[in-house]
């Protein structure tokens, strides 16, 4: 959909904060792919909610509502 902006270092940090001692490069890339895909899905739904409400601005509530689906 758009340019990918999430750094691999952030993926490693997430995995380590969740208890991983070591993280492979392939694991970082896999998590990045999944997170970006899910973020795209949430963003698309949030934009639809904002448009439905007659707004051009996507608000936090739109994101939270879209993430629940």
N, C-alpha and C positions, 0 to 999 in steps of 0.2 A: 504494500500500500504506500508507505512513505519511507523516507530514509531511516535506517536503523541507527538509533542513538545510544542504546544501552551498552555501556562498556563491559568487557569480560571481567574486569576487576570487581565490578559490582556484583556479578554473579557469584564469583568466588567468595566475596564477603558474605553474601546471603547464605551460601552453603555452609561456610565456617561458623556463622552465628547460630545456625541450626544444629551444629554439633559435628560437622565433618572435620576430620583431622587433616586430610589431604584431599585435593580436588584435581581431577584430570582436566586437561584442556578440552577434551571432547565433552565432558560433563558441563563445563562452563558454556560451551557453544550450544549444547542441547537445552539447557535451562534458559539461555538467552532467547532462543528460538520460540520456546513455549510461552515465555513471558510476553514477548513482543506480539505473538499471535493473539494471545488472550487480551492484551492491551488494545490491539486494533479492534477486536470484537466489541469490547466495552466502549471504546471511543465512538464507534459507529452507532451503537444503540443510544449512547448519551446525546449525540448530535440529533438523532431522531426525536428524543424526548424534548430537547430544547426547541427544536423547530415546531413540534406539536404544541408546545406552550406559547408559541408566537415570539420566541426569543432567538436572537442570533448568538447570544452568549451562552456557552455551556457552563453550568454551575456545578458545584460540588454535589448537590443533591441529584443532579442528572447522572453523574458518575456513580454515586452510591446506588441509585436505583438500577442502573444498567448492570452493575456488578452483581446484583442479587440474582439475576436471571441465570 
